[in-house]
Amino acid sequence: MKRVYLDNNATTRMSERAVNAMLPYLKDIWGNASSVFYETGQNAERALAQMRKSVSEYLGASDANEIYFTASGCEADNWAIKGIASAYRKKGNHIITTKIEHHAVLEACAFLEKNGFEVTYLDVDSDGLVTPEQVEAAIKNSTILISIMTANNEIGTIMPIKEIADVAKKHKVIFHTDAVQAIGHMNVNVQELGVDLLSISAHKFHGPKGVGALYIRNGVRIENLIHGGGQERGKRAATENLAGIAGMTEALRQATDELDTNIEHMKTMRDRLMNGLLGKIDHIKLNGPKGDRRLCNNVNISYEFVEGESILMRLNMKGIEASSGSACASGSLDPSHVLLAIGVPHEIAHGSIRFSVSPETTSDEIDYVLEVMPNIISSLRNMSPMYEAFEEGRIVSVTEQLKSSTI
Ligand SMILES: *Cc1c(COP(=O)(O)O)cnc(C)c1O
């Protein structure tokens, strides 16, 4: 059966260009970039320098030396938060973030809380947004770092990063943003945004897994996360993953080259899916904003009276791949922290599905999902005691209540 992959916020298929860009580094240019006294190493070193320059240009950095390669988005986030906390500890111990960050940011902050730091987790509104005013109000004399994501991976909210960066600058606080979901989905330019640190991860934009980067503006001090050799200007030990970096660089080049056409296509696919589902199925709620504040490829909807995992299993049987809003991967039965933070009631947060499209997604694929989903939902509801209770008038519909309360 043909698979319809609609989980591109979780990972993406590598592009042909990215695969081909890696091959020379798996076969011919296999030297250690730190072995600069002979040709094999020099070839690797030259290639690495060129790729660093390319990445810095695509991200709008002013200097190639502001790009540090890492082994993932999680590593970039952990390094930004722990590295800044440690370097600026004498100045203060307060960090500001939001309740809807990726676990890499939230858990790094929780770790710091156990080690004498104080963290403010800002509330978000029902669309997942924080305001620059909220950030400003949370700043104290002891604030050393603000970390707020560019775009949310679950509900697609795009944060007002430039405005928050202005607030951070005004108060001389360092500002990090997790831009992992932004690359390939919107224009990302570190100087236009005015951020001090920015994380990216290759596998979220059709590059290879296990490689990312952290942009660190010149002049920002940071302690190492990984100690050892002198790679990455002494800031991040480990022999560089040249093939991975080559794949990421090419994927970033492609994402940049094709950005406008890709965004337009993804928006069309997203809206076809979103409007189709909202039109065809009752008792559901769209999570995250509508319009320009929403990531061009994300659709997240809660379906009342059903469990997300049951929907996923039925979808899988039909060849459709998506993701549920609950954190079952972490072995927890709690609904997603993001959905709870935007005020989605527990009982419907459990029935949430995220579809995320890519530049490869076709209208036929979307139409297939629109044909399959209503049947899956009604078949699961027919087995649901809650739905029976609702039909018999013994309980009220939470999604209907939400609708009437927001009108
Ligand atoms: C996927 C993701 C990460 C983690 O990136 P990895 O390379 O998988 O470690 C961090 N932040 C966000 C917003 C993500 O979507």
The ligand as an SDF file (V2000), in Angstrom:
LIG
                    3D

 15 15  0  0  0  0  0  0  0  0999 V2000
   12.4810   18.2320   16.5800 C   0  0  0  0  0  0  0  0  0  0  0  0
   12.6300   19.4310   17.4350 C   0  0  0  0  0  0  0  0  0  0  0  0
   13.7430   19.5770   18.2740 C   0  0  0  0  0  0  0  0  0  0  0  0
   14.7740   18.5020   18.4430 C   0  0  0  0  0  0  0  0  0  0  0  0
   15.5860   18.3140   17.3150 O   0  0  0  0  0  0  0  0  0  0  0  0
   16.3950   16.9300   17.1880 P   0  0  0  0  0  0  0  0  0  0  0  0
   17.3740   17.1810   16.1020 O   0  0  0  0  0  0  0  0  0  0  0  0
   15.3950   15.8850   16.8620 O   0  0  0  0  0  0  0  0  0  0  0  0
   17.0570   16.7120   18.5070 O   0  0  0  0  0  0  0  0  0  0  0  0
   13.8400   20.7320   19.0310 C   0  0  0  0  0  0  0  0  0  0  0  0
   12.9170   21.6970   18.9500 N   0  0  0  0  0  0  0  0  0  0  0  0
   11.8410   21.6030   18.1470 C   0  0  0  0  0  0  0  0  0  0  0  0
   10.8580   22.7240   18.0920 C   0  0  0  0  0  0  0  0  0  0  0  0
   11.6570   20.4620   17.3690 C   0  0  0  0  0  0  0  0  0  0  0  0
   10.5820   20.3630   16.5900 O   0  0  0  0  0  0  0  0  0  0  0  0
  1  2  1  0
  2  3  1  0
  2 14  2  0
  3  4  1  0
  3 10  2  0
  4  5  1  0
  5  6  1  0
  6  7  2  0
  6  8  1  0
  6  9  1  0
 10 11  1  0
 11 12  2  0
 12 13  1  0
 12 14  1  0
 14 15  1  0
M  END
$$$$
